Amino acid sequence: MKISYNWLKQYIETDLPPAKLAELLTGCGLEVESMEEFHSVKGGLKGVVTAEVLSCIKHPNSDHLTLTKVSTGQGDPLDIVCGAPNVAPGQKVAVALVGTTLYFNEQELILKKTKIRGEISEGMICAEDELGLGKDHSGILVLPADTPIGLPASEYFAVEHDWTFTIGLTPNRVDAASHFGVARDVAAVINNFGRSEPLGSGRVRAVLPDVSGFGQDNDKLVIDISIADPVACPRYTGLTVTGVKVADSPAWLKNRILATGLRPINNIVDITNFILLELGQPLHAFDADQISGRKVIIRKYPKGTKFTTLDEVERELGSDDLMICSESEPMCIAGVFGGIKSGVTAQTTSVFLESAYFDPVHIRKTARHHGLSTDASFRFERGADFNITVYAIKRAALLIKEIAGGEISSPVIDVYPRPIEPAKVNLPWFSLDRLIGKKLNRDVVKDILTDLGMQLNTSYADSDEGLVIVVPSYKVDVTRDVDVIEEVLRIYGYNNIDILPEVRSSLSYTKKPDPDKVQNTVSDYLSANGFNEIMNNSLSRSVYYDHNPELPVEACVRILNPISRDLDVMRQTLLFGCLESVINNMNRKSANLKLYEFGTVYRIFSGSEDPVKGYHEETRMAIVLTGRSSAENWNSGTGDANWFELKGYLQAIFRKLGIIPASDRPGSRISQKPFSGFIYAGGVDYLVNDKPVGKAGILSKAILKTFDIRQDVYYAEFNWTEILSLAPVKETICRELPKFPEVRRDLALLLEEEVKFEDIEHLAYQTEKKLLRQVGLFDVYEGEQLGKGKKSYALSFILRDEEKTLTDKEIDKCMDRLANEFIKKLKAQVR
C-alpha cells in the first residue's frame, strides 16, 4: 500500500522529514518497505528553466533547422539548434540545459553539448510532450509574454514534489489501510515519543475534514434502498447527486491518485478512489439513470446467473455472491467489482453513491470464487469500519459538488436494520505488566489508547485494577486484552522495553532420538551427495487426485476458502509438489536433478463418527532422481539415474539411522516386497511387521504425462514418523579395528528365477552367524543356455574371525555349509 507524505500532512501538523517519518512508521508496526520520490511531472523538470529567444537565423547546412540565441537570465546567451517550425525571436520558452534528463516517449534522454550539422547546440527548446506536460509535438511550447526568464520550470508549472511510502500492511491492520488511519498512528507515536525525544511542539491530533457544510438541495431523485440479506450486508448507505458534469479531475486530485499508484479516470470515479485512500471506505458510483425502478436491492441471485463486469468479462455468479441490483437486474458484485452497464460514463449526469458495510466472509468467498482482488475487496474482506459509511458519503458528495457541480437530490438514506455494538475489552493492569515485562506509567497507557481512538471506562470496582475499553469500529482486530496490549506496545515502542541483564530459562527434556537432529543428519548426508532440498506448498490442486485409485480425491482435505482454484486441497502426498519442481527446473534447462523434501501430508477418512478424528496428518520424506547422475564425460557411460542408485541412497540412510546394521548382519526390521500400480510402474514396498512405511521405484508414464515430463523419474516416499520410531535409542559405540585379516570366497549359483538376492543374504547370515561379515552380488546372468526360468548369481562372501586367523580348513568348512543350505532350501545348483 502506498502512502503520500504530502497527503498525510493534511491530517496532522508535523514538520518531520520523510526519512524520520518512515522510521516512526516502521517502529509502530507499519513497515516501510521502500520510500520513493514522486513528481507530478516525471523527473520534476529539473534542469529546465524559462528563457527568451533573442534571435533566429537559418542553419547553413539544413533547410529545417534554425540557429537561435537564447537568454536564461544568467551568463551569456546560449546557442541552441532548434528544429521547431514555430520558433521566433522574442518568444518566452522552456529550455532544458546541458545535463538535464528528459523523459520523452517513455525513453530517458540526457542532454549534452553537441554539434548538429556542424553547429554547436547548448541545450534544447522544448515542446509540450518533451516536458511531459501534454501530447502536442507540433512545435515548441510558447509561454505568455510576461513570463519572467530564469525561473525553474518546476516552479513555473507548479510541479508537485512528494514522497511515497510503500507500507507492508499485515492482514490484521485494515485500520491503517488509508491515509487517515496512518495519520492516526503517526499522531499517537509523535505524542508518545515527544515525552523523551522532542518531535514537535505540543500534542498532535489527526483531524478529519469537516463535512458540516453538507446539506440536501432538493428531492429530484430519491432512490429507495432495501436489504434482502442483512447478514451479508449489515449496513447500506446511499444518496443521489444530479446535474453533474463528468470530466477530467483537477490537478490536485490527479496528483493524489497518481502518487498512490492508481490511474486517474474521471472526476467522479477519482473522488470515490480518493475517499477509499483517505478513509479506507470503499465507495461505488452508479449512473442513476441506469437504475431501473429507482430501487436498489441488495440480494443474491441464483447460482449460474451470467453477469458482465466492468472489465467486459462474463462471469457465472455463485450462490453466495451478494449483488447490488436494480428492480430488474444485477448492477454490481457487492464489495468486489462493478457491472458494465451501471458505471459512470462521459454521458452520466446523475450519480447514485453507495457507501456500505459488507460481511467480510461473503466478500472474501466471492473474490476468491471469481479470482478478483480489488482495492475494495481488499478492505471489505478484512473488515471495514461500519460506522463511517455516512461520513464517507457526505465527504464524497461535497467533493462532487465542488469538482463536478450538481445538486444533492436526496437525503442520506441509511439502511441499518441490526446495529452492530462496539466491542468492549477488559484490560487488567497486571496482564499489561506481565506481557510487556515492564510496568508502564498508567497515564502514558491511557494517552496512547486515547490517541488511537479508544474510549476508556474505569468500571472496575477499583480503578487501580484496570480499564474497560470500548474499541472503535475501525479496530476490527482488537477483541481481547492481549490485542489492546499489542496496540499499547507498538506505539510505546518495542525498543523502549528494557532488556534484563539476567537470563531466565527452564530445563527441558527432549525425547531420544531428537527428531530435528535425525532429520538434519539425513539432510546433511543427502546434500553432501549432491541433492538439493526443496520445500513445496502444502496446498495442492484437486485435479491431481481425480481418477487416481491410490490417492482418491475423496480423501483430500478441502479448503473452505481457497486462495485460488489451483490450491483448493491439502496435499495427500509429496509427489505432485516434487514433480512440479522437476518440470519447473526442466523448463529452465536443468534436467539432471537430485531432490529431497521433508513435509507434512493430510488425509480425511470418510465415515468417521468424529469429524476431528477423521482427519490425519503425518510427516514424510521424499527423494527424487532423474536425468544423469554424473556430469557428461568422454570416458564414462551414460550415467543415467536408475533404481539401484535410489535404493543405494535409501540403504545408506537406513544404515546411518541404525535401522540396518552397518555390517549387514541380520537385524533390519524393514522388509521389501515388489509391486507396481497407477503411480509406480515398478518398485518396492518397504514394510515393518507387514505394515507399509514407504515406497520407492520408477514413476509410471501416466503420472509423468500429467506434468509433461518425458524422462524417467525415480521416486521414494516414506512415512518419516515411522522411520524415526525404528531408529534405535543408543549411544555411538567405538570399537578397535580388526586384528585379524578377512578372507573372500566366491560362489556361483544356478537359481530359480523367483529367488531374490535378499533371500540368499538372509539364509547366509542364518547359516553362518560367527564368521560371515558380508555378502555381495557382483554378477547376474540370464540366458537360454541356463534353461527356462533360471538365472545365475555370482556371489562374494567375506569371512573373518575376531579371535584368530582363519585356516583353509575352516574356510572350506564354512563355504560347504553355506552351499549345502543353498542347495537344500533354495534348490540351487553350485556351478
Secondary structure, DSSP 4 states (H G I P E B T S, - for coil): -EEEHHHHTTTS-----HHHHHHHHHHTT-EEEEEEEEESSGGGGTTEEEEEEEEEEE-TT-SS-EEEEEE-SSSSPEEEEE--TT--TT-EEEEEETT-EEEETTEEEE---EEETTEEE-EEEPBHHHHTS-S--SSBPEEPTTPPTT-BHHHHTT--EEEEEEEE--TT-GGGSSHHHHHHHHHHHHHHHTTTS--SSS-----PPP-TT------S---EEEES-TTT-SEEEEEEEES----PPPHHHHHHHHHTT-----HHHHHHHHHHHHHS--EEEEEGGGSGGGEEEEEE--TT-EEEBTTS-EEEPPTT-EEEE-SSSEEEETTTEEBTTTS--TT--EEEEEEEE--HHHHHHHHHHHT---HHHHHHTT---TT-HHHHHHHHHHHHHHHH--EE-S--EEE-SSPPPPPEEEEEHHHHHHHHTS---HHHHHHHHHHTTPEEE--SSSTTTEEEEE--TT-TT--SHHHHHHHHHHHH-GGGSPPPSS--------PSSPHHHHHHHHHHHHHHTT-EE----SEE-GGGGTT-SSS-GGGS-B-SS-SSTTS-EE-S-SHHHHHHHHHHHHTTT---EEEEEEEEEEEE-TT-SSTTTTEEEEEEEEEEEESBSS---TTS---B--HHHHHHHHHHHHHHHTSS-TT--S----EEEEE--SSEEEEEEEEETTEEEEEEEEEPHHHHHHTT--S-EEEEEEEHHHHHHHS--------PPPSS--EEEEEEEEEETT--HHHHHHHHHHH-SSSEEEEEEEEEE--GGG-TTEEEEEEEEEE--SSSPPPHHHHHHHHHHHHHHHHHHH--EE-
